[in-house]
């Protein structure tokens, strides 16, 4: 079975400071990893994904994520946070093997960026 | 470009009444389709997914059902709603292999069961 953990329910950061939203995963086989963002009362929007290749993945709105196989992590990062980045962030994992055909989503992390 | 529609946007229904939520996708063929429920603005619960017409997989046994009458149409139904069915229902689509391609979500339906 696959699983994903987002250990922080909420992350607070000041505008202009770097931000990190944490994600760790467990799958059998090679992982496929995704980050999505959700603004209030809206559907999720895709930010970025890791399939293979470079461990540092760049995505939309200046976000990036680093795949770390030894630590089974895929943390989302941004060098300089904006107030408009305040939203709910979801990590998801799949592997295409061992029953992991459909991505599993984490519980979400609420990011609050203070002016 | 591809778009995904959901309706209605909001719905208030009494306990025991039927439910029908509709999702349609435009601009793509043979999409994978998904229904999720999100309670209290947090985690997503996968309810159903479909990789083709007539192929529906249920993830959670409950009083909900799903159908795919056309290639790009996905319907979520219930014969009798429960209070616990309240939540934010999201439809999504992806193409190709579900495990390696991102999903695109609709705007959602806010369901309140009273």
Interface residues (C-beta under 8 A of the other chain):
Chain A: X32 X34 X36 X40 X41 X42 X43 X44 X45 X46 X49 X51 X88 X90 X94 X95 X96 X100 X101 X102 X103 X105 X106 X107 X108
Chain B: X34 X41 X42 X43 X44 X46 X49 X88 X90 X92 X97 X98 X99 X100 X102 X103 X104 X105 X106 X107 X108 X110
